[in-house]
C-alpha cells in the first residue's frame, strides 16, 4: 500500500512537470502569428533605416508610425542593427521582392542603391528617399534636409561664433555616404574665403559614438593644435566631447555638430558643445509616408521636399521643443 502511494505521488509529479514544461515551452518558444495582416490596410509601406537602434532613426520611425496610423497604412521598420552597407542592400532587395506598395530608404551610395531603386520602380513600387537623396535614380520624391545647405550653415556658424585663427578637425559619419559628403562640402565652401579658418584633418566615425571617440583621439594625436571640431552625424558631438573631457580638459575647442539628441542638447546646455545643426527627423518620417500615399493615389508631389534646418545655440534652448513634432502631430 505504501509503495502504491509513493508511485502515485511520483506519477502526479511527473505529469505536473510535463504539463508545466509544455506550457512554458509553448509560451516561450512559439511565435504567434501577427493578427494584423497588411491586406487590412490601405497600403503596405517599408521604412529602411541605416541602423535600426540609432536614436536619430528612431525619431524618423516615430514620425512614420504616426503618419501610418493616421492614414491606415501598414508600416514595417527594417534595417541592419549596425551600419553595414551589404546588409542594408540585402534588406532593400528583400523588401522589393516582397512586392510592397512603397519604400522609404536612404540614397547612401549611387553604386549600390540606384540600381535597386530603379528595380523597385520597374516593379511598380513607389520610392521616397529620406535623409539622403539619390538624384541620379528614378526615385520619385526626396524628403529630408538639404545636406549641402546644412553644412554651409554650420560653416557660417563657425565663422560668426569664433575670432582669430581656427584649426578645424572634422569627424564625418561615413565618407561613403552622400549626405555626409554634402555636409562637408557645404562647410568647406562656407569657410573657403576665411583665411583664418583651416581644416587640418578629417576622420570617419562610422556613425557610432565609439567611432567618434576614436576619430577625435586620432585627430588630436595628429594635430594637437586643433581649436575647433565639426561633427557631421548625430553621435559625433557626443564622442568629441567625451575625448575632450577625458584627455584634454583644458583645451576648450569650439564644437558644432548635428541633431538634438537628448545627450547632445544636455552638452549644449552645459557649454561643452557650442552649436547644433538642428534637423527634424520626426517630420521626415511623417512627411515621407504622406508623399508615398500621394504617389499611390496618382498625385505628383514636388520631387524635393526639404525639411527645416536651424542652428541652435545655448541661448536658444528655452525655445526648443524637445519632441520636434510640430503642428502636424497635433
CORBELRA-V812596 format. One record per pair of residues at least 4 apart in sequence whose C-alpha atoms are under 7 Angstrom apart, sorted by the first residue. I is the first residue (numbers start at 0). J is the second residue. D is the distance in Angstrom with one decimal. If there is no record, write none. Layout:
# CORBELRA-V812596
I_J_D, I_J_D
This chain:
# CORBELRA-V812596
0_4_6.4, 1_5_6.4, 2_6_6.1, 3_7_6.1, 4_8_6.2, 5_9_6.2, 6_10_6.1, 7_11_6.2, 8_12_6.2, 9_13_6.1, 10_14_6.1, 11_15_6.0, 12_16_6.0, 13_17_6.1, 14_18_6.2, 15_19_6.1, 16_20_6.0, 17_21_6.1, 18_22_6.1, 19_23_6.1, 20_24_5.8, 21_25_6.1, 22_26_6.3, 23_27_5.8, 24_28_5.8, 25_29_5.0, 37_43_6.0, 37_73_5.6, 40_71_5.6, 40_72_5.4, 40_73_5.8, 41_71_5.9, 41_72_5.6, 42_72_5.1, 42_73_6.1, 42_100_6.1, 43_72_6.1, 43_73_4.7, 43_74_6.0, 43_99_5.6, 43_100_5.3, 43_101_6.8, 44_73_6.2, 44_74_5.0, 44_75_6.5, 44_99_6.2, 44_100_5.8, 44_101_4.7, 44_102_5.7, 45_74_5.6, 45_75_4.7, 45_76_6.0, 45_101_6.4, 45_102_4.8, 45_103_6.2, 46_75_6.1, 46_76_4.9, 46_77_6.2, 46_102_6.0, 46_103_4.7, 46_104_6.3, 47_76_6.0, 47_77_4.8, 47_78_5.1, 47_103_6.2, 47_104_5.2, 48_56_6.4, 48_77_6.3, 48_78_4.9, 48_104_6.7, 49_78_6.2, 49_79_6.7, 49_82_5.8, 49_87_7.0, 50_78_5.6, 50_79_5.0, 50_80_5.1, 50_81_5.0, 50_82_5.2, 51_56_6.7, 51_77_6.8, 51_78_5.4, 51_79_6.1, 51_80_5.2, 52_57_6.7, 52_80_6.3, 53_57_6.3, 54_58_6.5, 55_59_6.7, 55_233_6.8, 55_280_6.8, 56_60_6.1, 57_61_6.1, 58_62_6.5, 58_280_5.6, 58_281_5.1, 59_63_6.3, 59_280_4.7, 59_281_4.7, 59_283_6.1, 59_284_4.5, 60_64_6.0, 60_284_6.0, 61_65_6.4, 61_281_6.2, 62_66_6.3, 62_281_4.4, 62_282_6.1, 62_284_4.5, 62_285_4.3, 63_67_6.0, 63_284_4.2, 63_285_4.5, 63_288_5.9, 64_68_6.2, 64_74_7.0, 65_69_6.2, 65_285_6.8, 66_70_6.2, 66_285_5.1, 66_288_6.2, 66_289_6.9, 67_71_5.8, 67_72_4.6, 67_73_6.7, 67_74_6.5, 67_288_6.7, 68_72_6.3, 78_87_6.2, 78_90_6.5, 79_83_6.5, 79_86_6.1, 79_87_6.0, 83_87_6.0, 84_88_6.2, 85_89_6.2, 86_90_6.2, 87_91_6.3, 88_92_6.2, 89_93_6.2, 90_94_6.2, 91_95_6.4, 92_96_6.3, 92_115_6.8, 93_97_6.3, 94_98_7.0, 94_99_6.9, 95_99_6.8, 95_119_5.8, 99_124_6.6, 100_124_5.3, 100_125_6.4, 101_124_5.2, 101_125_4.5, 101_126_5.8, 101_291_6.4, 102_125_6.4, 102_126_5.1, 102_127_6.4, 103_126_6.0, 103_127_4.9, 103_128_5.6, 103_129_6.2, 104_127_6.6, 104_128_5.0, 104_129_5.6, 105_128_5.2, 105_129_5.2, 105_130_6.1, 105_131_4.9, 105_132_6.5, 106_112_6.0, 106_128_6.1, 106_131_5.2, 106_132_4.9, 106_133_4.5, 107_112_6.9, 107_131_6.2, 107_176_4.8, 107_177_5.7, 108_112_5.7, 108_175_6.9, 108_176_6.0, 108_177_6.5, 109_113_5.0, 109_133_6.7, 112_116_6.1, 113_117_6.2, 113_133_6.8, 113_136_5.0, 114_118_6.1, 115_119_6.1, 116_120_6.4, 116_126_6.9, 116_136_6.5, 116_137_6.6, 116_138_6.5, 117_121_6.3, 117_136_6.3, 117_137_5.5, 118_122_6.6, 119_123_6.6, 119_124_5.2, 120_124_5.1, 120_125_6.1, 125_291_6.7, 125_294_7.0, 126_138_5.2, 126_139_5.9, 127_138_6.0, 127_139_6.0, 127_140_4.9, 127_141_5.6, 127_287_6.6, 127_291_6.7, 128_132_5.5, 128_133_6.9, 128_138_6.7, 128_140_6.4, 128_141_4.7, 128_142_6.3, 129_141_5.8, 129_142_4.9, 129_143_5.6, 129_283_6.9, 130_142_6.5, 130_143_4.6, 130_144_6.2, 131_143_7.0, 131_177_6.9, 131_178_5.3, 132_141_5.8, 139_302_6.0, 140_302_4.2, 140_303_6.0, 141_302_6.0, 141_303_5.1, 141_304_5.8, 142_283_5.9, 142_287_6.0, 142_303_6.6, 142_304_4.7, 142_305_5.8, 142_306_6.9, 143_283_5.5, 143_304_6.6, 143_305_5.1, 143_306_5.1, 144_278_6.8, 144_305_5.4, 144_306_5.3, 144_307_6.8, 144_308_6.7, 145_149_6.2, 145_305_5.9, 146_150_6.3, 146_178_5.7, 146_181_5.6, 146_182_5.3, 147_151_6.3, 147_181_4.6, 147_182_5.0, 147_184_6.7, 147_185_4.7, 148_152_6.1, 148_185_6.1, 149_153_6.3, 149_182_6.3, 149_308_6.6, 150_154_6.4, 150_182_4.0, 150_183_6.0, 150_184_7.0, 150_185_4.4, 150_186_4.5, 151_155_6.3, 151_185_4.2, 151_186_4.5, 151_188_6.8, 151_189_5.2, 152_156_6.2, 153_157_6.4, 153_186_6.1, 153_276_6.7, 154_158_6.4, 154_186_4.5, 154_189_5.1, 154_190_5.8, 155_159_6.2, 155_189_6.0, 156_160_5.9, 157_161_6.0, 163_195_6.3, 164_195_4.5, 164_196_5.8, 165_195_6.1, 165_196_4.7, 165_197_6.2, 165_226_5.6, 165_227_6.4, 166_196_6.1, 166_197_5.1, 166_198_5.9, 166_199_6.1, 166_225_4.9, 166_226_5.3, 166_227_6.1, 167_197_6.0, 167_198_4.6, 167_199_5.8, 167_225_5.9, 167_226_6.2, 167_227_4.7, 167_228_5.4, 168_198_6.1, 168_199_5.9, 168_200_5.1, 168_201_6.1, 168_218_6.4, 168_225_6.4, 168_227_6.3, 168_228_4.8, 168_229_6.4, 169_200_6.2, 169_201_4.6, 169_202_6.3, 169_228_5.7, 169_229_4.8, 169_230_6.0, 170_201_5.9, 170_202_5.1, 170_203_5.7, 170_204_6.4, 170_211_6.7, 170_214_6.4, 170_215_6.9, 170_229_6.2, 170_230_4.7, 170_231_6.5, 170_235_6.5, 171_179_6.5, 171_201_6.9, 171_202_6.1, 171_203_4.9, 171_204_6.1, 171_230_5.9, 171_231_5.1, 171_232_6.6, 172_179_6.4, 172_203_5.6, 172_204_5.0, 172_205_5.0, 172_206_4.5, 172_231_6.0, 172_232_5.1, 173_179_6.4, 173_203_5.8, 173_204_6.6, 173_205_5.1, 173_206_6.6, 174_179_6.4, 174_180_6.3, 174_203_6.6, 176_180_6.4, 177_181_6.1, 178_182_6.3, 179_183_6.3, 179_231_6.3, 180_184_6.0, 181_185_6.0, 182_186_6.2, 182_231_6.6, 183_187_6.1, 184_188_6.2, 185_189_6.2, 186_190_6.5, 187_191_5.9, 190_196_6.7, 200_218_6.5, 202_214_5.2, 203_214_6.1, 204_210_4.1, 204_211_4.4, 204_214_5.9, 205_210_6.0, 206_210_6.9, 206_232_6.3, 206_234_6.4, 207_211_6.2, 207_234_6.1, 208_212_6.2, 208_234_5.3, 208_235_6.4, 208_237_6.7, 208_238_5.1, 209_213_6.3, 209_238_6.7, 210_214_6.1, 211_215_6.0, 211_235_5.1, 211_238_4.7, 211_239_6.3, 212_216_6.2, 212_238_4.5, 212_239_5.9, 212_241_6.9, 212_242_6.1, 213_217_6.1, 214_218_6.2, 215_219_6.2, 215_239_5.7, 215_242_6.8, 216_220_6.1, 216_242_6.6, 217_221_6.2, 218_222_5.7, 219_223_4.7, 219_225_6.8, 226_252_4.8, 226_253_6.4, 227_252_4.9, 227_253_4.4, 227_254_5.7, 228_253_6.2, 228_254_4.8, 228_255_6.4, 229_254_6.0, 229_255_5.1, 229_256_5.7, 230_235_5.0, 230_236_5.8, 230_255_6.4, 230_256_4.4, 230_257_6.6, 231_235_6.8, 231_256_6.0, 231_257_5.9, 232_257_5.5, 233_257_5.2, 233_258_5.3, 234_238_6.5, 235_239_6.1, 235_256_6.8, 236_240_6.2, 236_256_5.3, 236_263_6.8, 237_241_6.2, 237_263_6.2, 238_242_6.5, 239_243_6.4, 240_244_5.9, 240_271_6.6, 241_245_6.1, 242_246_5.9, 243_247_4.7, 243_248_5.5, 244_248_4.7, 253_273_6.1, 254_272_5.2, 254_273_5.3, 254_274_6.7, 255_272_6.5, 255_273_5.9, 255_274_4.7, 255_275_5.6, 256_274_6.7, 256_275_5.1, 256_276_6.1, 257_275_5.3, 257_276_4.6, 257_277_6.3, 258_275_6.3, 258_276_5.9, 258_277_5.0, 258_278_5.9, 259_263_5.9, 259_264_5.6, 259_277_6.2, 260_264_6.2, 261_265_6.2, 262_266_6.3, 263_267_6.3, 264_268_6.2, 265_269_6.3, 266_270_6.2, 266_271_5.2, 266_272_5.6, 267_271_5.8, 267_272_4.6, 267_273_6.1, 267_274_6.9, 267_313_5.8, 268_313_5.6, 273_312_6.3, 274_310_6.6, 274_311_5.5, 274_312_4.8, 275_310_5.7, 275_311_5.1, 275_312_6.7, 276_308_6.9, 276_309_5.8, 276_310_4.7, 276_311_6.4, 277_308_5.5, 277_309_5.0, 277_310_5.9, 277_311_6.6, 278_307_6.5, 278_308_5.1, 279_283_6.5, 279_306_6.7, 279_307_6.5, 279_323_6.5, 280_284_6.4, 281_285_6.3, 281_323_6.8, 281_324_6.0, 282_286_5.9, 282_324_6.4, 283_287_5.9, 283_306_6.8, 284_288_6.5, 285_289_6.6, 286_290_6.1, 287_291_6.3, 288_292_6.4, 289_293_6.3, 290_294_6.2, 290_300_7.0, 291_295_6.2, 292_296_6.1, 293_297_6.4, 293_298_5.2, 294_298_5.3, 294_299_6.2, 311_315_6.0, 312_316_7.0, 315_319_6.8, 324_328_5.7
